[in-house]
Amino acid sequence: MIPENNALSPSGRCSRERINCRDCSIRPHCFPANLQGSELQQLDGIILRSRPLQKGEPLFDAGTPLHYFHAVRSGALKTYLLSREGEEQITGFHLPGEILGLDGMGASSHPGFAVALETSMVCSIPLARLEELAGSIPHLRAELLWVMSAAIHADHQQLRLTRKPAAERLAAFLLELSQRFLLRGYSAQNFILPMSRCEIANYLGLTSETVSRLFTRYRDRGLVEIRGREVLLKDVQRLQQLCGLCAAALADE
């Protein structure tokens, strides 16, 4: 699906519902985790809370002016680029508490798209207002720099991941996703994948057939159990070993 610039601005999606940062269950894992008291109230006052995005609904399109960045409050989204041939290249999957939309910093517009993988809600932070607040709240400026650094680190991680053998890529992806769920208070071993196998394959630079074969091999060797999109990591230690070894026994290249 290629959105036709049909993403509404955050103000156009704005909900009357009011949930304060102070009372939000994902606050310890969101931006900015270290603000307290009046500083947190000041930030909370500029945040726009959207109505739910439905599965497949865009948050922003390529070329949209960069006026906001967004924190996922619930659900999950994917970001992707389009090649000149119209082929989709997924650049990230974003879970509650994670930030997206910083890819356009320095370019004034978004180079790619963001779409809901399931019913999702986001909090949108106006960049101009944020810059004003950051000038008077040192902790906020430090948090913003940390978020930008984390985004760069994630890009580097993806680049390193796509250079690994196929079996290592998928094992590393599952383990990294497991840790992200754990940080949000969910099970690290039993979770639901918000993305399809085709989307996982696209992100990892593999074919969907390769991902399906690897899942089958992992299952047959007692590493994982798969029921639709539900995943149970049965042997985390061996999956970790896969990421550190050549994985010759499972590699599909």
ChimeraX commands (.cxc) that place a marker at each C-alpha (Angstrom):
marker #1 position 0.00,0.00,0.00 radius 0.5
marker #1 position 1.31,3.44,-0.93 radius 0.5
marker #1 position -0.44,6.21,1.03 radius 0.5
marker #1 position -1.44,9.21,-1.09 radius 0.5
marker #1 position -0.53,11.95,1.38 radius 0.5
marker #1 position -3.66,11.03,3.34 radius 0.5
marker #1 position -2.09,11.18,6.79 radius 0.5
marker #1 position -3.90,13.66,9.00 radius 0.5
marker #1 position -1.90,16.14,11.05 radius 0.5
marker #1 position -1.83,15.39,14.79 radius 0.5
marker #1 position -4.20,18.28,15.40 radius 0.5
marker #1 position -6.59,16.76,12.86 radius 0.5
marker #1 position -6.51,13.47,14.75 radius 0.5
marker #1 position -6.60,15.12,18.17 radius 0.5
marker #1 position -8.73,13.38,20.78 radius 0.5
marker #1 position -10.65,14.98,23.61 radius 0.5
marker #1 position -9.30,12.24,25.86 radius 0.5
marker #1 position -6.68,13.57,28.25 radius 0.5
marker #1 position -4.08,11.26,29.72 radius 0.5
marker #1 position -1.28,12.99,31.58 radius 0.5
marker #1 position 2.32,11.90,31.18 radius 0.5
marker #1 position 2.47,11.60,34.96 radius 0.5
marker #1 position -0.22,8.90,34.99 radius 0.5
marker #1 position 0.79,7.06,31.83 radius 0.5
marker #1 position 1.81,3.42,32.39 radius 0.5
marker #1 position 4.65,3.57,29.85 radius 0.5
marker #1 position 6.18,6.79,31.17 radius 0.5
marker #1 position 9.31,5.06,32.60 radius 0.5
marker #1 position 10.12,3.89,29.06 radius 0.5
marker #1 position 9.03,6.96,27.13 radius 0.5
marker #1 position 10.41,10.41,26.31 radius 0.5
marker #1 position 11.38,12.01,28.59 radius 0.5
marker #1 position 11.64,9.54,31.47 radius 0.5
marker #1 position 13.58,11.80,33.85 radius 0.5
marker #1 position 11.40,14.90,34.01 radius 0.5
marker #1 position 9.49,15.55,37.22 radius 0.5
marker #1 position 7.02,18.03,38.70 radius 0.5
marker #1 position 6.53,21.34,36.93 radius 0.5
marker #1 position 8.98,20.44,34.14 radius 0.5
marker #1 position 6.90,17.38,33.25 radius 0.5
marker #1 position 3.72,19.48,33.40 radius 0.5
marker #1 position 5.18,22.00,30.96 radius 0.5
marker #1 position 6.01,19.27,28.48 radius 0.5
marker #1 position 2.64,17.61,29.01 radius 0.5
marker #1 position 0.94,20.88,28.10 radius 0.5
marker #1 position 2.26,20.88,24.53 radius 0.5
marker #1 position 1.63,17.21,23.68 radius 0.5
marker #1 position -1.19,16.29,21.31 radius 0.5
marker #1 position -2.92,12.95,21.91 radius 0.5
marker #1 position -4.44,11.43,18.80 radius 0.5
marker #1 position -7.47,9.30,18.23 radius 0.5
marker #1 position -6.52,5.66,17.51 radius 0.5
marker #1 position -4.83,4.87,14.24 radius 0.5
marker #1 position -6.35,1.80,12.63 radius 0.5
marker #1 position -4.26,-0.97,11.06 radius 0.5
marker #1 position -2.79,0.29,7.79 radius 0.5
marker #1 position -3.53,3.94,8.56 radius 0.5
marker #1 position -0.58,6.32,8.01 radius 0.5
marker #1 position 0.83,8.50,10.76 radius 0.5
marker #1 position 2.87,10.49,8.24 radius 0.5
marker #1 position 3.88,10.23,4.59 radius 0.5
marker #1 position 7.15,10.87,2.79 radius 0.5
marker #1 position 7.51,14.58,2.07 radius 0.5
marker #1 position 5.29,15.64,4.98 radius 0.5
marker #1 position 6.82,18.70,6.70 radius 0.5
marker #1 position 8.57,17.78,9.91 radius 0.5
marker #1 position 6.58,19.65,12.56 radius 0.5
marker #1 position 6.28,16.86,15.15 radius 0.5
marker #1 position 7.94,13.78,16.44 radius 0.5
marker #1 position 5.85,11.01,17.91 radius 0.5
marker #1 position 5.88,8.62,20.86 radius 0.5
marker #1 position 3.95,5.37,20.56 radius 0.5
marker #1 position 1.47,5.08,23.41 radius 0.5
marker #1 position -0.07,1.74,22.45 radius 0.5
marker #1 position 0.03,-0.67,19.53 radius 0.5
marker #1 position 2.89,-0.76,17.02 radius 0.5
marker #1 position 3.94,1.04,13.84 radius 0.5
marker #1 position 6.40,0.44,11.05 radius 0.5
marker #1 position 8.49,2.98,9.16 radius 0.5
marker #1 position 9.59,2.44,5.60 radius 0.5
marker #1 position 11.08,4.03,2.50 radius 0.5
marker #1 position 10.04,3.58,-1.12 radius 0.5
marker #1 position 12.52,2.94,-3.91 radius 0.5
marker #1 position 12.17,4.62,-7.29 radius 0.5
marker #1 position 10.53,1.42,-8.47 radius 0.5
marker #1 position 7.95,1.70,-5.70 radius 0.5
marker #1 position 9.38,-1.14,-3.62 radius 0.5
marker #1 position 8.99,-0.87,0.14 radius 0.5
marker #1 position 12.03,-1.07,2.43 radius 0.5
marker #1 position 11.07,-1.32,6.09 radius 0.5
marker #1 position 13.42,0.67,8.31 radius 0.5
marker #1 position 11.96,-0.01,11.74 radius 0.5
marker #1 position 9.23,-1.36,13.99 radius 0.5
marker #1 position 8.13,0.88,16.86 radius 0.5
marker #1 position 6.60,-0.29,20.15 radius 0.5
marker #1 position 5.00,1.60,23.05 radius 0.5
marker #1 position 7.34,4.19,24.53 radius 0.5
marker #1 position 9.48,4.38,21.40 radius 0.5
marker #1 position 10.01,7.51,19.31 radius 0.5
marker #1 position 9.58,7.87,15.57 radius 0.5
marker #1 position 9.70,10.77,13.16 radius 0.5
marker #1 position 13.25,11.94,13.85 radius 0.5
marker #1 position 14.43,10.66,10.46 radius 0.5
marker #1 position 13.66,14.04,8.92 radius 0.5
marker #1 position 15.79,16.09,11.32 radius 0.5
marker #1 position 17.95,18.42,9.27 radius 0.5
marker #1 position 15.86,17.88,6.15 radius 0.5
marker #1 position 12.64,19.67,7.23 radius 0.5
marker #1 position 10.44,16.82,5.94 radius 0.5
marker #1 position 9.99,13.09,6.44 radius 0.5
marker #1 position 11.95,10.96,3.94 radius 0.5
marker #1 position 9.73,7.94,4.59 radius 0.5
marker #1 position 6.36,6.70,5.75 radius 0.5
marker #1 position 4.97,5.53,9.10 radius 0.5
marker #1 position 1.97,3.19,9.22 radius 0.5
marker #1 position 0.09,1.46,12.04 radius 0.5
marker #1 position 0.62,-2.30,12.18 radius 0.5
marker #1 position -2.40,-2.65,14.45 radius 0.5
marker #1 position -4.77,-0.30,16.27 radius 0.5
marker #1 position -2.34,2.21,17.81 radius 0.5
marker #1 position -2.21,5.51,19.64 radius 0.5
marker #1 position 0.57,8.08,19.55 radius 0.5
marker #1 position 1.48,11.27,21.39 radius 0.5
marker #1 position 2.73,14.00,19.06 radius 0.5
marker #1 position 5.20,16.61,20.25 radius 0.5
marker #1 position 5.50,19.90,18.29 radius 0.5
marker #1 position 9.20,20.43,17.58 radius 0.5
marker #1 position 9.04,24.23,17.68 radius 0.5
marker #1 position 7.41,24.20,21.11 radius 0.5
marker #1 position 9.83,21.50,22.28 radius 0.5
marker #1 position 12.84,23.61,21.27 radius 0.5
marker #1 position 11.46,26.51,23.29 radius 0.5
marker #1 position 11.04,24.31,26.36 radius 0.5
marker #1 position 14.46,22.73,25.93 radius 0.5
marker #1 position 16.02,26.18,26.20 radius 0.5
marker #1 position 14.76,26.50,29.77 radius 0.5
marker #1 position 14.79,22.84,30.91 radius 0.5
marker #1 position 18.31,21.35,30.77 radius 0.5
marker #1 position 17.03,17.83,31.51 radius 0.5
marker #1 position 14.77,18.02,28.47 radius 0.5
marker #1 position 17.63,18.99,26.18 radius 0.5
marker #1 position 19.70,16.09,27.51 radius 0.5
marker #1 position 16.81,13.68,26.95 radius 0.5
marker #1 position 16.35,14.92,23.38 radius 0.5
marker #1 position 20.02,14.37,22.62 radius 0.5
marker #1 position 19.75,10.87,24.09 radius 0.5
marker #1 position 16.74,10.06,21.88 radius 0.5
marker #1 position 18.59,11.25,18.77 radius 0.5
marker #1 position 21.64,9.20,19.76 radius 0.5
marker #1 position 19.45,6.12,20.29 radius 0.5
marker #1 position 17.94,6.57,16.82 radius 0.5
marker #1 position 21.41,6.66,15.25 radius 0.5
marker #1 position 22.41,3.57,17.24 radius 0.5
marker #1 position 19.30,1.72,15.99 radius 0.5
marker #1 position 20.24,2.54,12.39 radius 0.5
marker #1 position 23.73,1.18,12.97 radius 0.5
marker #1 position 22.29,-1.96,14.56 radius 0.5
marker #1 position 20.10,-2.60,11.54 radius 0.5
marker #1 position 23.05,-2.15,9.20 radius 0.5
marker #1 position 25.12,-4.66,11.18 radius 0.5
marker #1 position 22.18,-7.05,11.33 radius 0.5
marker #1 position 21.72,-7.18,7.55 radius 0.5
marker #1 position 25.37,-8.23,7.14 radius 0.5
marker #1 position 24.95,-11.37,9.24 radius 0.5
marker #1 position 24.04,-14.82,7.87 radius 0.5
marker #1 position 20.29,-15.36,7.57 radius 0.5
marker #1 position 19.96,-17.61,10.65 radius 0.5
marker #1 position 21.79,-15.08,12.81 radius 0.5
marker #1 position 19.66,-12.21,11.53 radius 0.5
marker #1 position 16.38,-13.83,12.52 radius 0.5
marker #1 position 17.69,-15.06,15.89 radius 0.5
marker #1 position 19.09,-11.61,16.70 radius 0.5
marker #1 position 15.82,-9.97,15.64 radius 0.5
marker #1 position 13.76,-12.22,17.94 radius 0.5
marker #1 position 16.10,-11.66,20.89 radius 0.5
marker #1 position 16.17,-7.90,20.40 radius 0.5
marker #1 position 12.38,-7.81,20.16 radius 0.5
marker #1 position 12.19,-9.96,23.30 radius 0.5
marker #1 position 14.26,-7.43,25.24 radius 0.5
marker #1 position 12.12,-4.54,24.05 radius 0.5
marker #1 position 9.01,-6.33,25.30 radius 0.5
marker #1 position 10.73,-7.08,28.61 radius 0.5
marker #1 position 11.59,-3.40,29.15 radius 0.5
marker #1 position 7.90,-2.60,28.80 radius 0.5
marker #1 position 6.85,-5.09,31.46 radius 0.5
marker #1 position 5.78,-7.87,29.09 radius 0.5
marker #1 position 7.04,-11.41,28.84 radius 0.5
marker #1 position 10.44,-11.70,27.18 radius 0.5
marker #1 position 9.79,-15.28,26.09 radius 0.5
marker #1 position 6.14,-15.36,25.05 radius 0.5
marker #1 position 4.86,-12.51,22.87 radius 0.5
marker #1 position 2.76,-11.62,19.84 radius 0.5
marker #1 position 4.53,-10.37,16.74 radius 0.5
marker #1 position 2.79,-7.17,15.55 radius 0.5
marker #1 position 4.36,-7.59,12.12 radius 0.5
marker #1 position 3.90,-10.29,9.47 radius 0.5
marker #1 position 6.60,-12.71,8.33 radius 0.5
marker #1 position 6.78,-10.82,5.03 radius 0.5
marker #1 position 7.48,-7.61,6.96 radius 0.5
marker #1 position 10.13,-9.34,9.08 radius 0.5
marker #1 position 11.75,-10.64,5.89 radius 0.5
marker #1 position 11.69,-7.19,4.30 radius 0.5
marker #1 position 13.28,-5.60,7.37 radius 0.5
marker #1 position 16.01,-8.26,7.57 radius 0.5
marker #1 position 16.74,-8.25,3.84 radius 0.5
marker #1 position 15.58,-11.85,3.40 radius 0.5
marker #1 position 12.83,-13.54,1.44 radius 0.5
marker #1 position 9.63,-14.52,3.22 radius 0.5
marker #1 position 10.36,-18.14,2.22 radius 0.5
marker #1 position 13.71,-17.99,4.02 radius 0.5
marker #1 position 12.08,-16.59,7.17 radius 0.5
marker #1 position 9.43,-19.34,7.10 radius 0.5
marker #1 position 12.07,-22.05,6.64 radius 0.5
marker #1 position 14.13,-20.66,9.50 radius 0.5
marker #1 position 11.13,-20.53,11.81 radius 0.5
marker #1 position 10.47,-24.18,10.93 radius 0.5
marker #1 position 14.09,-25.13,11.66 radius 0.5
marker #1 position 14.08,-23.23,14.93 radius 0.5
marker #1 position 10.87,-25.05,15.90 radius 0.5
marker #1 position 12.16,-28.49,14.87 radius 0.5
marker #1 position 15.32,-27.96,16.95 radius 0.5
marker #1 position 13.42,-26.85,20.02 radius 0.5
marker #1 position 14.42,-23.21,19.91 radius 0.5
marker #1 position 10.99,-21.66,19.44 radius 0.5
marker #1 position 7.32,-22.52,19.27 radius 0.5
marker #1 position 5.14,-20.66,16.79 radius 0.5
marker #1 position 1.35,-20.37,16.70 radius 0.5
marker #1 position 0.38,-17.85,14.04 radius 0.5
marker #1 position 2.01,-14.64,15.27 radius 0.5
marker #1 position 2.46,-15.88,18.83 radius 0.5
marker #1 position 6.09,-16.75,19.61 radius 0.5
marker #1 position 7.48,-18.72,22.53 radius 0.5
marker #1 position 11.28,-18.61,22.90 radius 0.5
marker #1 position 11.98,-22.08,24.34 radius 0.5
marker #1 position 15.78,-21.98,24.37 radius 0.5
marker #1 position 17.08,-18.42,24.69 radius 0.5
marker #1 position 20.64,-19.56,25.39 radius 0.5
marker #1 position 20.91,-21.43,22.10 radius 0.5
marker #1 position 19.41,-18.49,20.24 radius 0.5
marker #1 position 22.05,-16.28,21.84 radius 0.5
marker #1 position 24.72,-18.73,20.75 radius 0.5
marker #1 position 23.38,-18.53,17.20 radius 0.5
marker #1 position 23.98,-14.80,17.20 radius 0.5
marker #1 position 27.61,-15.24,18.26 radius 0.5
marker #1 position 28.55,-18.13,15.99 radius 0.5
marker #1 position 28.55,-18.68,12.25 radius 0.5
marker #1 position 25.28,-20.61,12.58 radius 0.5
marker #1 position 26.40,-23.01,9.86 radius 0.5
marker #1 position 23.93,-25.66,10.94 radius 0.5
marker #1 position 20.97,-23.35,10.40 radius 0.5
marker #1 position 22.18,-20.81,7.87 radius 0.5
marker #1 position 20.13,-20.63,4.71 radius 0.5
marker #1 position 22.47,-18.78,2.46 radius 0.5
marker link #1:1,2 radius 0.2
marker link #1:2,3 radius 0.2
marker link #1:3,4 radius 0.2
marker link #1:4,5 radius 0.2
marker link #1:5,6 radius 0.2
marker link #1:6,7 radius 0.2
marker link #1:7,8 radius 0.2
marker link #1:8,9 radius 0.2
marker link #1:9,10 radius 0.2
marker link #1:10,11 radius 0.2
marker link #1:11,12 radius 0.2
marker link #1:12,13 radius 0.2
marker link #1:13,14 radius 0.2
marker link #1:14,15 radius 0.2
marker link #1:15,16 radius 0.2
marker link #1:16,17 radius 0.2
marker link #1:17,18 radius 0.2
marker link #1:18,19 radius 0.2
marker link #1:19,20 radius 0.2
marker link #1:20,21 radius 0.2
marker link #1:21,22 radius 0.2
marker link #1:22,23 radius 0.2
marker link #1:23,24 radius 0.2
marker link #1:24,25 radius 0.2
marker link #1:25,26 radius 0.2
marker link #1:26,27 radius 0.2
marker link #1:27,28 radius 0.2
marker link #1:28,29 radius 0.2
marker link #1:29,30 radius 0.2
marker link #1:30,31 radius 0.2
marker link #1:31,32 radius 0.2
marker link #1:32,33 radius 0.2
marker link #1:33,34 radius 0.2
marker link #1:34,35 radius 0.2
marker link #1:35,36 radius 0.2
marker link #1:36,37 radius 0.2
marker link #1:37,38 radius 0.2
marker link #1:38,39 radius 0.2
marker link #1:39,40 radius 0.2
marker link #1:40,41 radius 0.2
marker link #1:41,42 radius 0.2
marker link #1:42,43 radius 0.2
marker link #1:43,44 radius 0.2
marker link #1:44,45 radius 0.2
marker link #1:45,46 radius 0.2
marker link #1:46,47 radius 0.2
marker link #1:47,48 radius 0.2
marker link #1:48,49 radius 0.2
marker link #1:49,50 radius 0.2
marker link #1:50,51 radius 0.2
marker link #1:51,52 radius 0.2
marker link #1:52,53 radius 0.2
marker link #1:53,54 radius 0.2
marker link #1:54,55 radius 0.2
marker link #1:55,56 radius 0.2
marker link #1:56,57 radius 0.2
marker link #1:57,58 radius 0.2
marker link #1:58,59 radius 0.2
marker link #1:59,60 radius 0.2
marker link #1:60,61 radius 0.2
marker link #1:61,62 radius 0.2
marker link #1:62,63 radius 0.2
marker link #1:63,64 radius 0.2
marker link #1:64,65 radius 0.2
marker link #1:65,66 radius 0.2
marker link #1:66,67 radius 0.2
marker link #1:67,68 radius 0.2
marker link #1:68,69 radius 0.2
marker link #1:69,70 radius 0.2
marker link #1:70,71 radius 0.2
marker link #1:71,72 radius 0.2
marker link #1:72,73 radius 0.2
marker link #1:73,74 radius 0.2
marker link #1:74,75 radius 0.2
marker link #1:75,76 radius 0.2
marker link #1:76,77 radius 0.2
marker link #1:77,78 radius 0.2
marker link #1:78,79 radius 0.2
marker link #1:79,80 radius 0.2
marker link #1:80,81 radius 0.2
marker link #1:81,82 radius 0.2
marker link #1:82,83 radius 0.2
marker link #1:83,84 radius 0.2
marker link #1:84,85 radius 0.2
marker link #1:85,86 radius 0.2
marker link #1:86,87 radius 0.2
marker link #1:87,88 radius 0.2
marker link #1:88,89 radius 0.2
marker link #1:89,90 radius 0.2
marker link #1:90,91 radius 0.2
marker link #1:91,92 radius 0.2
marker link #1:92,93 radius 0.2
marker link #1:93,94 radius 0.2
marker link #1:94,95 radius 0.2
marker link #1:95,96 radius 0.2
marker link #1:96,97 radius 0.2
marker link #1:97,98 radius 0.2
marker link #1:98,99 radius 0.2
marker link #1:99,100 radius 0.2
marker link #1:100,101 radius 0.2
marker link #1:101,102 radius 0.2
marker link #1:102,103 radius 0.2
marker link #1:103,104 radius 0.2
marker link #1:104,105 radius 0.2
marker link #1:105,106 radius 0.2
marker link #1:106,107 radius 0.2
marker link #1:107,108 radius 0.2
marker link #1:108,109 radius 0.2
marker link #1:109,110 radius 0.2
marker link #1:110,111 radius 0.2
marker link #1:111,112 radius 0.2
marker link #1:112,113 radius 0.2
marker link #1:113,114 radius 0.2
marker link #1:114,115 radius 0.2
marker link #1:115,116 radius 0.2
marker link #1:116,117 radius 0.2
marker link #1:117,118 radius 0.2
marker link #1:118,119 radius 0.2
marker link #1:119,120 radius 0.2
marker link #1:120,121 radius 0.2
marker link #1:121,122 radius 0.2
marker link #1:122,123 radius 0.2
marker link #1:123,124 radius 0.2
marker link #1:124,125 radius 0.2
marker link #1:125,126 radius 0.2
marker link #1:126,127 radius 0.2
marker link #1:127,128 radius 0.2
marker link #1:128,129 radius 0.2
marker link #1:129,130 radius 0.2
marker link #1:130,131 radius 0.2
marker link #1:131,132 radius 0.2
marker link #1:132,133 radius 0.2
marker link #1:133,134 radius 0.2
marker link #1:134,135 radius 0.2
marker link #1:135,136 radius 0.2
marker link #1:136,137 radius 0.2
marker link #1:137,138 radius 0.2
marker link #1:138,139 radius 0.2
marker link #1:139,140 radius 0.2
marker link #1:140,141 radius 0.2
marker link #1:141,142 radius 0.2
marker link #1:142,143 radius 0.2
marker link #1:143,144 radius 0.2
marker link #1:144,145 radius 0.2
marker link #1:145,146 radius 0.2
marker link #1:146,147 radius 0.2
marker link #1:147,148 radius 0.2
marker link #1:148,149 radius 0.2
marker link #1:149,150 radius 0.2
marker link #1:150,151 radius 0.2
marker link #1:151,152 radius 0.2
marker link #1:152,153 radius 0.2
marker link #1:153,154 radius 0.2
marker link #1:154,155 radius 0.2
marker link #1:155,156 radius 0.2
marker link #1:156,157 radius 0.2
marker link #1:157,158 radius 0.2
marker link #1:158,159 radius 0.2
marker link #1:159,160 radius 0.2
marker link #1:160,161 radius 0.2
marker link #1:161,162 radius 0.2
marker link #1:162,163 radius 0.2
marker link #1:163,164 radius 0.2
marker link #1:164,165 radius 0.2
marker link #1:165,166 radius 0.2
marker link #1:166,167 radius 0.2
marker link #1:167,168 radius 0.2
marker link #1:168,169 radius 0.2
marker link #1:169,170 radius 0.2
marker link #1:170,171 radius 0.2
marker link #1:171,172 radius 0.2
marker link #1:172,173 radius 0.2
marker link #1:173,174 radius 0.2
marker link #1:174,175 radius 0.2
marker link #1:175,176 radius 0.2
marker link #1:176,177 radius 0.2
marker link #1:177,178 radius 0.2
marker link #1:178,179 radius 0.2
marker link #1:179,180 radius 0.2
marker link #1:180,181 radius 0.2
marker link #1:181,182 radius 0.2
marker link #1:182,183 radius 0.2
marker link #1:183,184 radius 0.2
marker link #1:184,185 radius 0.2
marker link #1:185,186 radius 0.2
marker link #1:186,187 radius 0.2
marker link #1:187,188 radius 0.2
marker link #1:188,189 radius 0.2
marker link #1:189,190 radius 0.2
marker link #1:190,191 radius 0.2
marker link #1:191,192 radius 0.2
marker link #1:192,193 radius 0.2
marker link #1:193,194 radius 0.2
marker link #1:194,195 radius 0.2
marker link #1:195,196 radius 0.2
marker link #1:196,197 radius 0.2
marker link #1:197,198 radius 0.2
marker link #1:198,199 radius 0.2
marker link #1:199,200 radius 0.2
marker link #1:200,201 radius 0.2
marker link #1:201,202 radius 0.2
marker link #1:202,203 radius 0.2
marker link #1:203,204 radius 0.2
marker link #1:204,205 radius 0.2
marker link #1:205,206 radius 0.2
marker link #1:206,207 radius 0.2
marker link #1:207,208 radius 0.2
marker link #1:208,209 radius 0.2
marker link #1:209,210 radius 0.2
marker link #1:210,211 radius 0.2
marker link #1:211,212 radius 0.2
marker link #1:212,213 radius 0.2
marker link #1:213,214 radius 0.2
marker link #1:214,215 radius 0.2
marker link #1:215,216 radius 0.2
marker link #1:216,217 radius 0.2
marker link #1:217,218 radius 0.2
marker link #1:218,219 radius 0.2
marker link #1:219,220 radius 0.2
marker link #1:220,221 radius 0.2
marker link #1:221,222 radius 0.2
marker link #1:222,223 radius 0.2
marker link #1:223,224 radius 0.2
marker link #1:224,225 radius 0.2
marker link #1:225,226 radius 0.2
marker link #1:226,227 radius 0.2
marker link #1:227,228 radius 0.2
marker link #1:228,229 radius 0.2
marker link #1:229,230 radius 0.2
marker link #1:230,231 radius 0.2
marker link #1:231,232 radius 0.2
marker link #1:232,233 radius 0.2
marker link #1:233,234 radius 0.2
marker link #1:234,235 radius 0.2
marker link #1:235,236 radius 0.2
marker link #1:236,237 radius 0.2
marker link #1:237,238 radius 0.2
marker link #1:238,239 radius 0.2
marker link #1:239,240 radius 0.2
marker link #1:240,241 radius 0.2
marker link #1:241,242 radius 0.2
marker link #1:242,243 radius 0.2
marker link #1:243,244 radius 0.2
marker link #1:244,245 radius 0.2
marker link #1:245,246 radius 0.2
marker link #1:246,247 radius 0.2
marker link #1:247,248 radius 0.2
marker link #1:248,249 radius 0.2
marker link #1:249,250 radius 0.2
marker link #1:250,251 radius 0.2
marker link #1:251,252 radius 0.2
marker link #1:252,253 radius 0.2
view
